[in-house]
């Protein structure tokens, strides 16, 4: 599937947290073709800004994005100056090979940090629609619980789908009633995942986070065999480099 460029319109824009916004873009349904787990780029002042597509393909020409505003970023400021309901924006899609294989019967182990949840949301929606019986375990990590900006959605899936489980992970202690893990995500996985060889594993986050998780999974026997992440393409690991590098 080759990338194509088209113009989409901002249909809605809502606040999910202090710095994360949810966008819905609408474009020509015949041109909006992507696989669950792929990303698009928004073209702003000649710069290509990548964002995971957060919804499953629906044939309706709708694209959901989770966009984090980083005040120190010139690209973020330029993007948010352009974003408002009714605005047109140039989009290139779709990219990425870390995608859900629709005929893959294996359980899914999904590990995300921050807005990496967007990619997992697309994969989860597609899997629940096509194979509701397939086991899915979502691990979502952030520094603080307030950064789990759609925790309610993950808990909704867990409540309504018997084969879906959700483990939120935060590094900073907070509310006493937090039903999750207070630990770094790689340590949390090491202490709690018994085996990973039977699952298709998707990881979304910073390169440091992804490779720390990969190293953790490599120490779990039997060893994981199917691990997917876009990081492997845009930030390939140098031989001998550890996750902290």
QUIMOUR-V492984 format. One record per helix or strand of 2 or more residues. SS is the DSSP state (helix for helix, strand for strand). FROM is the first residue (numbers start at 1). LEN is the number of residues. If there is no record, write none. Layout:
BEGIN
ss/from/len
SS/FROM/LEN
SS/FROM/LEN
END
This chain:
BEGIN
ss/from/len
strand/4/12
strand/20/7
strand/39/6
strand/47/6
strand/62/7
helix/74/9
strand/88/8
strand/107/7
helix/114/17
strand/136/7
helix/145/3
helix/151/10
strand/164/7
strand/181/2
helix/185/8
strand/199/6
helix/207/12
strand/226/3
helix/231/4
END
